[in-house]
Amino acid sequence: MTISEQIKVLCVRSNISVSELARRVGTTPQNFNAKMKRGSFTIAELEMIASVVKSKFERNFILENGDRI
């Protein structure tokens, strides 16, 4: 699943439109949709997105033995 698809699922589960999410993170829906098409979000942006919908963003590399980096 791409990050853009994950954001769309997050919006559905958080009962918020993608346009409203864009406004809450401080950008226009047009700019946000362009980022969605490119899938070009920084870690800081993903953390902000999580924050505005009162969730948590984690990023990890998970090795075969289960260790997380």
C-alpha positions as CSV (number, residue, x, y, z in Angstrom):
1,M,0.0,0.0,0.0
2,T,1.4,3.4,-0.9
3,I,1.7,6.2,1.6
4,S,-1.1,8.1,-0.3
5,E,-3.4,5.1,0.0
6,Q,-2.6,4.9,3.7
7,I,-3.5,8.6,4.1
8,K,-6.8,8.0,2.4
9,V,-7.6,5.1,4.8
10,L,-6.5,7.2,7.7
11,C,-9.0,9.9,6.6
12,V,-11.8,7.4,6.3
13,R,-11.2,5.9,9.7
14,S,-10.8,9.4,11.2
15,N,-14.0,10.7,9.6
16,I,-12.2,13.5,7.8
17,S,-12.0,14.4,4.2
18,V,-8.6,14.7,2.5
19,S,-9.3,18.4,1.8
20,E,-10.0,19.0,5.5
21,L,-6.8,17.2,6.4
22,A,-4.9,19.5,4.1
23,R,-6.4,22.5,5.7
24,R,-5.5,21.2,9.2
25,V,-1.9,20.6,8.3
26,G,-1.7,24.2,6.9
27,T,-1.7,23.7,3.1
28,T,-4.3,24.0,0.3
29,P,-6.2,20.9,-0.9
30,Q,-4.6,21.5,-4.3
31,N,-1.1,21.3,-2.9
32,F,-1.9,18.4,-0.7
33,N,-3.4,16.5,-3.6
34,A,-0.3,17.1,-5.7
35,K,1.8,15.6,-2.9
36,M,-0.6,12.7,-2.7
37,K,-0.2,12.0,-6.5
38,R,3.6,12.1,-6.1
39,G,3.7,10.3,-2.7
40,S,6.3,12.9,-1.6
41,F,5.7,13.4,2.1
42,T,8.6,14.0,4.5
43,I,8.7,12.2,7.8
44,A,7.9,15.5,9.5
45,E,4.8,15.9,7.4
46,L,3.6,12.4,8.1
47,E,4.1,13.0,11.8
48,M,2.1,16.2,11.5
49,I,-0.7,14.4,9.6
50,A,-0.8,11.8,12.4
51,S,-0.9,14.5,15.0
52,V,-3.9,16.4,13.6
53,V,-6.0,13.2,13.5
54,K,-4.8,12.2,17.0
55,S,-2.9,9.2,15.9
56,K,0.7,8.1,15.9
57,F,3.1,7.6,12.9
58,E,5.9,5.0,13.2
59,R,8.6,4.2,10.7
60,N,10.8,1.1,11.1
61,F,12.9,-1.3,9.3
62,I,12.0,-4.7,10.7
63,L,14.6,-7.4,10.3
64,E,13.8,-11.0,9.7
65,N,14.4,-11.8,13.3
66,G,11.8,-9.1,14.3
67,D,14.3,-6.5,15.4
68,R,13.3,-2.9,14.6
69,I,15.6,-0.3,13.4
